Amino acid sequence: MTTVDLRSDTVTRPTPAMREAMLAAPLGDDVFGDDPTVNALQQRIAELTGKEAALFMPSGTQSNLCGILAHCGRGDEYIVGQLAHTYRYEGGGAAVFGSVQPQPLLQDATGRMAIADIAAAIKPDDPHFARSRLLCLENTWNGHVMPEAYLAEATALARLRGLATHLDGARVFNAAVASAAPGQGALARLREIADHFDSLSVCFSKGLGAPVGSALCGSGELIAAARRVRKMAGGGLRQAGLLAAAALHALDHHVERLADDHALAQRLAQGLAGIEGLTVRSAQTNIVFVDVADGQGPALLDHLQACGVLATGLIGLRFVTHLDVDAAGIDHAIACTRDFLARHAHGRLVRTLPSAGVH
């Protein structure tokens, strides 16, 4: 049975062309700064985001950690969404390793913190309070693209109040593809998004399909500080050009094709919509959330797995499309889900019939 893996866009395997690029990559020792492929990647992504410099990292979690600790010192705080990845899903790294306090705020259904709440959370210069130093946003958030007007207003407020700004851009390429103006191109849109922020973390191992890697982009001074943090965090790599070559290949070949993933997510959402017992929360990019009635989510996950379809169920069922999924796989996932809900609906109907009428 062919597995349709919709757990995440991190599960992709390198394409044959990506593997060839990795094998052909010239290598050095990146801890000494002389891996030419890593250096080429760092220069390329810095240029694409309009920043002075960039630093290749093993993971987005480490990239965000190094960014936050490069901006903030002990006793400082960063303002962040209550459900943002940098606060909720990265092990409390900034607090644990850097004594940097998060100030989490409520988010709406699309991941946005209210501008008034951000303003109210910025502390006065008083020894009673942690020093407010940084505003962290995330784009995309659960598949939702942050609107341009919101990015502009939130970061303008931060600058006005003396805060730096950081973007967790784990899926910022998805955001760029989804929000690019007609004829603009995703990389031009990426630059517009990045221009709002002092630093951003971009991921190569999600939608772009590289096996490993993220990059922190920012000023030369910030990246120098982040390099020191990366060393302390164990992120210094040796012949990392093998991995950087995959990321370079992804930048050349896998950005605009993210539109295919978005189309498949819409195909999935439309196929699941209207099935009794399901509530589909379709997002704008490559992630679809589904709520299942009567607490049947875990049973549906088990049924899908038996059919060769993998998904996750931490915050409702989550399905993520990527370059290793095709239309046939999406249609199979829809059919399996429909089959499960049809059986469940039939059982519910039988249980509600009068006992005398059941034969």
N, C-alpha and C positions, 0 to 999 in steps of 0.2 A: 504494500500500500504506500502510495506517495503521500508524504506528510505535507500538509499546508500549515506552515508555522506563522501564525499571526500574533505571537506573544509580544514581539517588539521588532523594530527595524534594526536592532543590534545583532540579529541572528544570521545575517547574510554571510555568504561565503564569497571570497574574492573571485571575480570573474576570470576566465582564462587570460584575457588581455591584461588584467591587473596583476596576475601571477607572473606573467612575462616581464612586466615593468619592474616588479620586485626583484626578479632574478637578475635583471640587467643593471640594477642600481649601483653606481659607484659608492663605496663605503669608506668611512673613517671612524674615528672615536668621537662621539658627540660630546662626551664629558670634557674633552679637550677643545671642543668647538670645531673639529676638522672633518666632520662627516658632510661631504658636499651635497648629498641629497637632502639631509635635514636642513642645511643652510638654505638650499634652494626653496624648500617648502616654506620655511619661516619667512623668507623674503617675499615669496609669492602671496601668502595669505595676509601679510602685513600690507602689501600694496593693494590687495583686493578690498581690504577693510579700511584703507586710508590711514593706517597707523604707522608709527615710526618703526616698530619692531614687533616680533612675535616669538613665542617660545613653544616648542613642541612638547606635548605631555602625553603620558600613557592613557589618561582618562579625563573626561570632563569634570569629574569630581575633583581631581587634583588641580585641574586648570582653574576651576572656580575658587578652590581653597587658596591657591597661590595668588590669585587676583585679589581676593578679599584681604589676605594678610599683607599684600604689598600696599594696599590702600590704607589699612587700619593697623593700629598698634594696641598694646594692652590697655584695657579700659575704654577703648573706643566701641562704637556700635555701628551695625549696618541695619538699615530699614528694608524689610523684605516681606513678601506675602506669606500668610500663614500656611499655605499649601505649596509654596514654591520649592523647587528641588533643592536649592542651596540651603534652605532652612530645614525641610522635613526629611529629605532622603539622602543626605550626605553625612550622616553619622555625627552631626554636631561638630564638624571638624574645626570651624573657625573658633568656636568657644573652647574646644578641647586643646587644640594646638596653639592657638594665638591669644587666648583670653579676650576674644572679641565677642561682644554681646550682640546677639540678634534681637531686633525689635520687630516681631512679626505683627502684621496687620491683616484684617479680614480682606478677602478677595471676593469679587462677584463671580457669576457663573462663567465668565470668560477670562478669569484670572487677574482682573484689574483691581488694584487698590484705589480707593477714592482719593482724589487729589487733596481734598480737605483733610482726610485722615493722615496722609503723608505729611502735610504741613503741620498738623497738630502733634505728630510724633517726633518732630525734630526738637531736640532738647536745647534749652538755653545754656550759655556758657556759665555753668555753676558746678561747684565741686560735688554737689549732691547727685549729679547725673553722670551717666556715661556720656562720652563725647560722640555726638552724631557726626559720622564721617562719610557715610556711603549709602547710596540708594541702589538696591539690586532689583532688576526686573528680569523677566523671562519671556522669550519669544521664539517659538510658539509655546503656549501653555495648554496642555491637554488638547493639542491640535488646533487651538484658537490663535489666530494672528492678532497681535497687538496693533490697533489702528495707529496710523501715522500721527494723527492729532494727539492721541494719548501719549505716545512716546515723546513728542515735542513738549507737551505741557508738563509732564512729570519730570523730565530731565531739566527743563528750564527752571522749574521750582527748585530742584536740587542745587543747581548752579547758583541761583539767587541767594540761597541760604548757606552757601559755602560747602556743600557736599559734593563729593565725586560720584560718578555713576558707573555701574558695571552691568553688563548684560550677560545672563546665562543664555547663550545662543546655541544650546545643544541641537536644536532643530531650526536655527535661523535661516538655513538654506531653504527649508520648506516655507518659512515665512516669506522669504524673498521671492520665491517662485509664485506663491499664491497672491502676493500683493503687488507684483510688478505691473506697471501700466502697460497697455497694449504697445508692443514694439520696443519696450524698454530693455528687456533682458534681465535675468535674475541677478547677475553679478553687479549690474548698475544699481539695482534695488538694494542689494546687500550693502553696498557702500552708503546709501542713504540711511539705512537703519543704523549702521555702525557709527555714522557721524554724530548721532545723538549721545554717544557714550564715550567716557574716558577709556574704558577697557571693555573687551568682550571675549567670551570663551566660545569657540566654534568647535563642533564635533565632526570628525570624518567617519566615524564608525557607526553612525545611525543611518540616515537616509542616503548618504553618499556611498555606503557599502564597503568602506575600508575595514580591515580586520581590527585595527587598534588605532587610537589616537585622537587627540584634540589639540587645540592651540589657544594660547592666551595672547591677545593682541592689545597693544597699548603704546604708551610713550617709551622711549629708550630707557628713561630713568625707572619707570614702573617695571619694565621687563627685567632690568638688572636686579631689582629687588626681588622679583618673582623667581629668578633663577636661583637665588640663594635659598628661598623657601623650598623650591623644588628639590634642591640637593638635600635639605634636612628631611623632606618627606620621602626620600628614597626614589625620587623620580629621575635621577640621572641615568641615561641610557648610553650604551656603547655604540655598536654598529646599527644604529636605529634607522639608517637609510633604507633598509628593507621595508620598514613600516612607512616611512615618509614617502617612499616611491608609490605605495598604494594610495596614499592621500593625494599626491600630485596627480596620479591617474584619475582619481575620483573627481578632482576639480576640473579636469579637462573633459571628462566624459559623462559624469553622473549628476550634474547639477540640473540642467534643463529637463532631464528625464523624470525628475521628481513629480512633474505634472502627471505622469502616468500613474504614480502611486496615489495621487490625489483623486484621479478619476476612478481608480479601483476602490478607494474608500467610499466614494459616492455610490458606486455600483453596489457595494455591500450594504450601505445604509438604506438605499432604495429597495433592495431585495428583502431586507428585514422589516422595513416599515410596513405597518398594517397587519403583521402577524399577531394574532391575539395572544396576550400574555407578555408582549415585549414593548418596552419604551425605548426608542432609539434616540440617542443624543449625538447627532452627527456633528462633527467639527468641520473646519474649513480645509484641512490638509489630509494627513494620512492616518488619522486616528479616529476610531468610531467607538463610542461607549454605548452599552446596552444594559438596561435594567430589566430584570426578569421577575414576573409576578410570583406571588406565593412562596417566596424563598427558594425558588427552583434554580437559581444561578449555579450553585455547585453541581447539581445533578446535570444541568445542561453542559457544563464544562466537561464532566465525565463522559457524557454521551458524545460530545464533539471529539474528545480524545480517542474514543473507541472508533470513531469514523476517520481518524487521521487528521483532525483539525485541532490545532493548539491555540489557546487564548489564555488570558489572565483574568483574575477575578478579585483583585484587591479593592477596587473602588467601582463596583459594577463590572460587568464584563467589558474587557478592552480588547479590541482588534486593531492591529497595526499593519498596514500594507507597506511593501518594500520591493526591491528589485528581484527578489527570489519568489515573488508571488505573481501569478497570472490570472486572467479572467476565469479560466476553468477552475482554478483553486477557489476563487471567490464564490463562484456558482455552487461548488460542492459544499462550501461552508454554509451558504444560504439554505441549500436543500436539506442538509443535516439538521440545521436549526429548526426549519419548518417541520420536519418529521418529528422531532422531539416535542415541539409545542402542540402539534396536532394530537399526539398520543396523550399528552398531559391534559389538553382541553377535553378530550373524549372521556378520560377517567374522571375529571371533575364533573362532567355532565352526568355520568352514571351515578355518582355518589349523591347527586341532588335529586334524582328521581324518587318518587314514592316507592317504598319497598314492595308493595303489592303489585306494582307494575313492572317489576324487574323479573325477567325469566332467563 
